[in-house]
Structure formats: structure tokens, C-alpha cells
């Protein structure tokens, strides 16, 4: 198995374990400020990707990302499907190989972040997944020294910082001030993925 194939398989396994073990938690968060189905939807999406893991692992990075993104769009309901799917397709576009250093990784995540902003017509401060993904991307780009522990802390801090924000996008926006004090399910999902994938990468070193 090539390096990229091995890494794609590892990322899929790590992401699937994180989503499946936290499916109920994500659903409970979404019951408080959303439609109440985020955990179920994300589980459905990651299960579709797991079923195609061997095929995805055999593809060049850009094609694997495109296929995975399409699977998410087709299987995950609500706004999360198009947002996470668009992100996956954007991070792979024009990249036949996986990033090999932090600048390349940060550039890749910036492309994914831009895709989410464009698709969701949103930005930092609206109580969405952007409020975690943006600080995580910034940490990867600028942290000196960099550590996986620091990356996970940056993600956790960014997630906690969404609590006092009043939602301005998605179903939660209809709650107005009542959304304050709650975690955004999409932001929680990004944190779970950052934590699980970074732990897997750290353990490979």
C-alpha cells in the first residue's frame, strides 16, 4: 500500500471511530439548537465512506476527496452534507498527492474553509463549524513550536468559545439569544475529527 493510500485509510478509520462513538452526543447537541439529527446524519455519511474505503484508498488524493465529498453530499441530510462535502472536494482539488508539510496542509485547509464560507454564506462569529476550523487552520499555519497537543488544545478552545456566541446561521439562528450557552454541533464535529486524526498521526510518528 502506498503512503497516500495508507494515510487515506487511516484518516477514514479515525474519522469513523470519532463520529460513531460520539453520534448520540452530537444528536443531543443538535436537539438543543437544531433539527436534532446531526449525529445520525454524520454517522450515515461516514458509514458510506467506510463502505468505499478500499476504493477511496486506491485513488489519487484529489479523486478520493472528490468521491468522499460526493458521498457526504448524497448521504448527509440538512446543511451539513453540502458543507462538509464541499469542504472535502475543495481540499482535494488540484492536489494529486497529500500535503507533505505544514504550509501545504494549511493551504489545503484554507481552500476547504473558503468552500464552507462560500457554500454557507457565513464567516467567523456566526456559531458554525467555521469558528473551529479557522483557528485550527491558523494554528497549523503559524504555531511555533507546533505540537499535536497544541493543535488539539486550539481546537478545544475554539469550540468552547462558540458557547457565548449567538447563532446567525442555520436552524439555531431562529433561536436568537436562546442559542447562547450551547455548543454548535458542526463545530463539535470538527473538533472530534481534529482530535481523532491528530492522535492517529501522532501515534504513527
Rosetta blueprint (number, residue, H / E / L):
1 X L
2 X L
3 X H
4 X H
5 X H
6 X H
7 X H
8 X H
9 X H
10 X H
11 X H
12 X H
13 X H
14 X H
15 X H
16 X H
17 X H
18 X H
19 X H
20 X H
21 X H
22 X L
23 X H
24 X H
25 X H
26 X H
27 X H
28 X H
29 X H
30 X H
31 X H
32 X H
33 X H
34 X L
35 X L
36 X L
37 X L
38 X H
39 X H
40 X H
41 X H
42 X H
43 X H
44 X H
45 X H
46 X H
47 X H
48 X H
49 X H
50 X H
51 X H
52 X L
53 X H
54 X H
55 X H
56 X H
57 X H
58 X L
59 X L
60 X L
61 X H
62 X H
63 X H
64 X H
65 X H
66 X H
67 X H
68 X H
69 X H
70 X H
71 X H
72 X H
73 X H
74 X H
75 X H
76 X L
77 X L
78 X H
79 X H
80 X H
81 X H
82 X H
83 X H
84 X H
85 X H
86 X H
87 X H
88 X H
89 X H
90 X H
91 X H
92 X H
93 X L
94 X L
95 X L
96 X L
97 X L
98 X L
99 X L
100 X L
101 X L
102 X H
103 X H
104 X H
105 X H
106 X H
107 X H
108 X H
109 X H
110 X H
111 X H
112 X H
113 X H
114 X H
115 X H
116 X H
117 X H
118 X H
119 X H
120 X H
121 X L
122 X L
123 X L
124 X L
125 X L
126 X L
127 X L
128 X L
129 X L
130 X H
131 X H
132 X H
133 X H
134 X H
135 X H
136 X H
137 X H
138 X H
139 X H
140 X H
141 X H
142 X H
143 X L
144 X L
145 X L
146 X L
147 X L
148 X H
149 X H
150 X H
151 X H
152 X H
153 X H
154 X H
155 X H
156 X H
157 X H
158 X H
159 X H
160 X H
161 X L
162 X L
163 X L
164 X L
165 X L
166 X L
167 X L
168 X L
169 X L
170 X L
171 X H
172 X H
173 X H
174 X H
175 X H
176 X H
177 X H
178 X H
179 X H
180 X L
181 X L
182 X L
183 X L
184 X L
185 X H
186 X H
187 X H
188 X H
189 X H
190 X H
191 X H
192 X H
193 X H
194 X H
195 X H
196 X H
197 X H
198 X H
199 X H
200 X H
201 X H
202 X H
203 X H
204 X H
205 X L
